[in-house]
């Protein structure tokens, strides 16, 4: 059965609806792809390990995609994203320009090594002190209204932190030991 599908830049509606497309698909790349009526299209692909989507979709339901190791979402402005309850296998996440306010969906992502969450509306990073992220080495939260970096002090393996174009980086709030610990 087909394990990888790269359909970037085309109309993929008929591909996802066809019964001949294996539910054992592990890699799906639909960047810059026209996908009308997509809401439940990914439910049968519970074996997906890698997924790339560009936000020309109003609603996506990833609730069955608990085996994801890599997830890339881009441009889901005003879109509704339903994340899986568990992302225990997620190692790399890129979610740019998706209007995310909360990153609580990452609470089970204990294997996460790299996360790029740029151009969203995230202002609360407390998830990083409430849950364990022992493998996280690279975090990009640039272009978000973040006022407090102190929850990141729990990230013992963090080596790269990007906070460009945030209120802290722009010095719109005073930098203190409380909100930006050394």
C-alpha positions as CSV (number, residue, x, y, z in Angstrom):
1,X,0.0,0.0,0.0
2,X,1.0,3.6,-0.6
3,X,3.0,5.0,2.4
4,X,3.9,8.5,1.2
5,X,1.9,11.1,-0.8
6,X,3.4,14.4,-2.0
7,X,0.6,16.4,-3.6
8,X,1.9,19.9,-3.1
9,X,0.4,22.6,-5.3
10,X,-2.5,20.7,-6.8
11,X,-6.1,20.0,-6.2
12,X,-6.2,17.0,-4.0
13,X,-9.9,16.6,-3.2
14,X,-10.4,13.5,-5.3
15,X,-7.2,11.9,-3.9
16,X,-8.3,12.1,-0.3
17,X,-11.8,10.9,-1.0
18,X,-10.8,7.9,-3.1
19,X,-11.0,4.5,-1.4
20,X,-7.8,3.3,-3.1
21,X,-5.7,5.7,-1.0
22,X,-4.4,3.6,1.8
23,X,-5.4,4.3,5.4
24,X,-1.8,3.2,6.2
25,X,-0.4,6.4,4.7
26,X,2.5,7.6,6.8
27,X,3.6,10.8,5.1
28,X,1.2,13.4,3.5
29,X,2.3,16.7,2.0
30,X,-0.5,19.0,1.0
31,X,1.2,22.3,1.1
32,X,-0.3,24.9,-1.3
33,X,-3.0,22.4,-2.2
34,X,-6.6,23.2,-2.9
35,X,-8.8,21.0,-0.7
36,X,-12.5,21.8,-0.5
37,X,-14.6,20.2,2.2
38,X,-11.6,18.9,4.1
39,X,-12.9,18.8,7.7
40,X,-12.9,15.0,8.3
41,X,-10.6,14.0,5.4
42,X,-7.7,13.1,7.7
43,X,-9.7,10.9,10.2
44,X,-9.0,7.7,8.4
45,X,-5.2,8.3,8.2
46,X,-4.5,7.4,11.8
47,X,-1.0,6.0,10.8
48,X,0.3,9.4,9.6
49,X,3.7,10.2,11.0
50,X,4.4,13.4,8.9
51,X,1.9,15.9,7.8
52,X,2.3,19.2,5.9
53,X,-0.8,21.5,5.4
54,X,-1.3,25.0,4.2
55,X,-4.3,26.9,5.4
56,X,-6.6,27.1,2.5
57,X,-8.9,24.9,4.6
58,X,-11.5,26.4,7.0
59,X,-11.6,23.4,9.4
60,X,-9.3,20.5,10.0
61,X,-9.7,17.7,12.4
62,X,-6.5,16.0,13.5
63,X,-8.0,14.2,16.5
64,X,-7.3,10.7,15.1
65,X,-3.7,11.6,14.1
66,X,-2.0,10.5,17.4
67,X,1.0,9.0,15.6
68,X,2.3,12.3,14.3
69,X,6.1,12.8,14.7
70,X,6.3,15.9,12.4
71,X,3.5,18.4,11.9
72,X,3.7,21.6,9.8
73,X,0.7,23.9,9.6
74,X,0.9,27.2,7.9
75,X,-1.6,30.0,7.3
76,X,-4.7,28.8,9.0
77,X,-6.0,32.3,9.7
78,X,-9.5,32.1,11.0
79,X,-9.4,28.4,10.5
80,X,-10.4,25.9,13.2
81,X,-7.9,23.2,14.1
82,X,-8.8,20.3,16.2
83,X,-5.6,18.8,17.6
84,X,-5.2,15.2,18.9
85,X,-5.7,14.7,22.6
86,X,-2.3,13.0,22.7
87,X,0.9,14.0,20.8
88,X,3.3,11.7,22.6
89,X,5.3,10.9,19.5
90,X,5.6,14.5,18.2
91,X,9.2,15.5,17.7
92,X,9.0,18.5,15.4
93,X,6.2,21.1,15.1
94,X,5.9,24.1,12.8
95,X,2.8,26.1,13.2
96,X,3.1,29.5,11.6
97,X,0.5,32.1,11.0
98,X,-2.3,30.0,12.4
99,X,-4.0,32.4,14.8
100,X,-3.1,30.1,17.7
101,X,-3.8,31.7,21.1
102,X,-3.2,28.6,23.2
103,X,-0.6,25.8,22.9
104,X,-2.2,23.6,25.5
105,X,-2.5,20.9,22.8
106,X,1.2,20.3,23.4
107,X,0.7,19.1,27.0
108,X,1.5,15.4,26.1
109,X,4.3,16.2,23.6
110,X,7.1,15.1,25.9
111,X,9.3,14.0,23.0
112,X,9.2,17.4,21.3
113,X,12.7,18.6,20.2
114,X,11.9,21.6,18.0
115,X,8.9,23.9,17.9
116,X,8.4,26.9,15.7
117,X,5.2,28.8,16.7
118,X,5.7,32.1,14.8
119,X,3.2,34.7,13.7
120,X,0.4,33.5,16.1
121,X,-1.4,35.1,19.1
122,X,0.3,33.1,21.8
123,X,0.9,35.1,25.0
124,X,1.0,32.4,27.6
125,X,4.0,30.0,27.8
126,X,3.0,28.4,31.2
127,X,2.6,25.0,29.5
128,X,6.3,24.7,29.6
129,X,6.4,24.8,33.4
130,X,3.2,22.8,33.9
131,X,4.2,19.8,31.7
132,X,7.5,18.1,31.0
133,X,9.4,18.9,27.8
134,X,12.7,17.2,28.5
135,X,13.9,16.9,24.9
136,X,13.1,20.5,23.7
137,X,16.2,22.1,22.4
138,X,14.9,24.7,19.9
139,X,11.9,27.0,20.4
140,X,10.8,29.9,18.1
141,X,8.0,32.0,19.5
142,X,8.8,35.1,17.4
143,X,6.0,37.5,16.4
144,X,3.7,36.6,19.3
145,X,2.5,39.0,22.1
146,X,4.6,37.2,24.8
147,X,5.2,39.2,27.9
148,X,6.8,36.6,30.2
149,X,9.6,34.1,29.4
150,X,9.9,32.8,33.0
151,X,8.1,29.5,32.3
152,X,10.9,28.6,29.9
153,X,13.4,28.2,32.9
154,X,12.1,24.6,33.2
155,X,13.5,23.7,29.7
156,X,16.8,22.3,30.8
157,X,17.9,21.2,27.2
158,X,16.8,24.4,25.5
159,X,19.7,25.7,23.4
160,X,18.1,28.0,20.9
161,X,15.3,30.5,21.7
162,X,13.9,32.9,19.2
163,X,11.8,35.8,20.5
164,X,12.1,38.3,17.7
165,X,9.3,40.9,17.3
166,X,7.8,40.2,20.7
167,X,7.1,42.9,23.3
168,X,10.1,41.6,25.4
169,X,12.5,41.9,22.4
170,X,11.1,45.3,21.5
171,X,11.6,46.5,25.1
172,X,7.9,47.4,25.4
173,X,8.0,45.9,28.9
174,X,10.9,46.1,31.3
175,X,13.1,43.1,31.3
176,X,13.3,41.7,34.9
177,X,14.6,38.5,36.5
178,X,10.9,37.5,37.0
179,X,9.8,37.7,33.4
180,X,13.2,36.8,31.7
181,X,15.3,34.7,34.1
182,X,18.9,34.1,33.4
